Amino acid sequence: MRRSLTFMAAGLLICAGSLIGCGSSASTSAPSQAAKATVVASAPTSQGTVTIHYEENAQVEIIAPTGRRILIDVWNAAALSKPPTASDILLTTHAHGDHYVAAFVDSFPGKEITIEEGSLKLDDVNVVSIPAGHDQGTLIAAKDGSDYIFGIDFAGFRFAHFGDLGQDKVTDEQLAKIGKVDVAFSQLANSGSSMDEVNRKGFNLMNQVKPKLLITTHVNLDAVKLAPTIWKTAWATGPITISKDKLPTELTCLVMGTQAANYAKIYNFPAFAQ
């Protein structure tokens, strides 16, 4: 029997806030156990509406109308909308402490893919995990690599979570597996990935992927200043609910989290229309 989770404000101990990039000093050992994902071949259903919570760094919670949740890079379990259940899915992109907490992963009651290549197929969700690099020259491997991209078909949307992708470009092979993305979660500024507003690496990577909506993870003030000069940009603090038929027709950047309102006030971009 799994032990009960104790929900603690882990964010006081690790890389608090999306303004702090994740670097090698925050690294922890990757889990040794295989992913708990049980593969069951079936096509995902399509509802066309989801609720998205963003909780700083790269922690994301995607909730379908059915109540099924996909949790990604959970570093602050206390910020989740409710405790994990057996119907939830947990995805972890890499082993840095602002993306991965071993105790949370080890006690997670649902299916998971943890820092490795793989796939998970259920009646309402398909996930593929794609090896990637946290920075140019860092380890790209099937297991215990430096970063993984998750392509997710869920509730009628195609999501992609890039963890701390820091490659100079997305490879053709990666792009083929990522596919046509509705909503992406990716960083724009992170010293641990040699990424900032000067080299525009995060911007260039997303211009390759071309999602309809980009929700930023690691950012800084200068990257947020640059965003509206390249893409349509909006902001939101709390969770958002989006419909497939109301997605932007061109790449739109959505800045979320505790600093979003301050960024918007400084740089004068609008609230996200739901």
N, C-alpha and C positions, 0 to 999 in steps of 0.2 A: 504494500500500500504506500502510495506517495505521501510524504510528509506535507503538512499544511504550509502554505507560503506565508511568510511574514512580510508584509508590505512596509518597506522602509524608504526614507528619502535618500536614496543612494546618490542622488545628484549633488549632495553636500560633499561627497568624497571624491567624485570623478568628473573632470572636464566639464564643469557646469556651464550650460548655455551654448547656443549655436555660434557664439562669437569665438569660441575656443576650438581651434582645429585639433584633429587627432593625430598625434605623432607617435614615433616608435617608443618614446618613454612611457606611454600609457599601455604598452602591450602586455597581455597576459597570455598564459599558455592556452592553446586551443584545446577543446574537449577531445578526448580520445575515442569516445563512443561514436558509432555510426549514426547517421541521421535516423530519426524515428519515422520518417515518411514511409507510409505503406502505399505502394503504387496500385491503384485500381483504375483500369482503363474505363473512361467515360467522358462524354463531352460536357463542358461547363454550361450551366443554365445562364440566362441573360435577364437581369432585372432592370439594368439601366440607371440605377440610382445608388449612390454610396455616401456614407459619412466618413470623413477623414479627420483624425486627430493628429496634430504634430506636437511633439513634446521635446523640442530642442535637440541639439546634435543631429542624429538621423533617426530618432525614434518616431515611428509612424504606426498608427492604428487605423486599419481600413475595415469598415463595418458594412455588411450587406443588409438589405431589408430582411433577410431571413434571420439575422442575428449572428451569423458566422463572422468571425473576426480574423484578420491577418495582422499579426504583430511583427514589426521589423525593428531590429537593432535596439532592443529594450535595455536601457541603462538605468532607468528610473521607474521601477514597477509601481511606485506610489502614485504616479501620474496617469496610470491606465484608467479607463472609464469604469472598469470593474475587474476583479481578480480573474486570472486565466481559468478557462474551463477546458474540458476534453474536446470540445468542438472547435477550439481555436487552433490556429496554425502559427508557429513561430519561425521566423527567418532571421539568420544572423550573418552579416556580410564579412566580418573580420573580428580579430581577437583583441582589439584595443579596448581599453576599459570604458570609453565613452560610447561603446556600441555593444559590448558583451559583458555580462555578469554571470560567472560560472554557476553560482548558487541558483539564480533564476532559471537558467537553461536546464540545469540538472533536475530541478523539481517541476519543470513545465509539464502539465498533464496531457497536452495535445500532441499533434504531429509536428515535426520540425525538420528543417534543414539547417545545419550549423557548420558554417565555415568549410564548405566542401561543394564540389560539383554534384549535381544530381537533379532529380525531378520528382514531383508529387502530383498525382492526378486523383481527384475526387469528383463527385457528381456535379459540384458547383465551382470548382477551382482547379486550374492547371498552373503549376509553377515549374520553371526551369532555372537552375542555378548555373551561372556562367563564370568560369575563372577569369580574373582580371588583375590589374596591378594597382596598388596603392599609390605608386609613383613610378616614373620611368625607371626601369631596371630592377624593380622589386619583384619578388617571387610571384609568378603566375603558375598555379599548380592545381591539380584535381582535388587535393585535400591539403588543409592547413596552409593555404596560400595567403597572400597579403590582402586580397579583396575579392568579393564575388558580386556579380550583378544578378539581380533577380528579375526575370520576366514573368509576369503574373496575369493570367486571364481570370477575371473575377467579376461577377455581377454585371457582365456585359461590357466591361472596360478592359483595356490592356494597360497594365501598370508596369513600370520599370523602376526598381530601386537600385542605385548605383553605389551604395555604401560610400567609401571614400575613393572612388575612382580617380586616379591621378596620372593615367597614361597621357602621352602627348596627343594621341588620337584613338578613337574606337576602331578596332580592326574590322575588316570586312566580315570575318567569321563571327565576331561578336555581334555586329549589326544584323547579320542574317538571323541569329538566334533571338536577338532582342525584338525584332519585328517592328511593326507600326504602332507607336506608343500614344496612348491617350494622355496619361498622367505620369510624369517622371518625378523622382525625388533625387536630387543631386546637389553637390557642393559647388560653390563659386569662388571660395577663398579658404585656403588651408595651408599653412606653412609646412605641415607634415606631408603634403602632396606637391610641394613646390608650385603652388597655385595662388595667383593673386590677380588684382585688377590690371596689372601691368602686362603680364604675359597672356592674360585672358584665356588661359587653358580651360577653365570650367565652362566659359561661354562657348569656346570653340567645340568642346565635346558635345554640348547640348545642341549646337547648330548642326552637328552631324546626325544626331538622333532625331531631332525635329519633333518633340512631343507637342501636343496641343497645349498642355498645361505643365509648367515646371514649378514644383514646390521646392524652394531652396532649403538646403540643410546648413552646412557650415558656410557662413558669409562673414563679411566685415563691412564697415561703413563705406569704404571706397568701392567695394564690389556692388553694394546696393545703389550707390550713386551712379555707377556705370549702367546698371541694368535697364533703366528707362530710356537710355539713349540707343539701345539695341533692340529691345523688345517692348511690347506693351507690358506694363507692370502694375500690380495691385497688391493689396495687403489684407491680412486677416489675423486676428489673435486667437480666437477660440476655434472649435471644430467647424468644418464647413460641410455642407451637403451639396453634392453636384449630381446633375443629370446628364446622361450621355448626349441627349439632343441639345443641350445648352453649353456644351464645351466650346471654347474659342475655336475659330477657324484658322488662326495662325498662332505661332508660339507665343504664349503669354506667361510671364514670370509672376509667381505668387509668393510673396514674402510673408511667412507666418512666424508665430512665436511671440515671446515676451517683448521683444524690441520692435516688432513690426509697426506699431502705431507711431513710435518715435521716428523710425526711418521715413515713414510716409509723411510725417509732419515736416521733417527737414527737407525732403526731396519732392514733396507735393505730388504724390501719386495716389490714385483713388482706392477706396475700399472695394473688396472683391464682391461682385454682384452674384448672389445665390438665387 
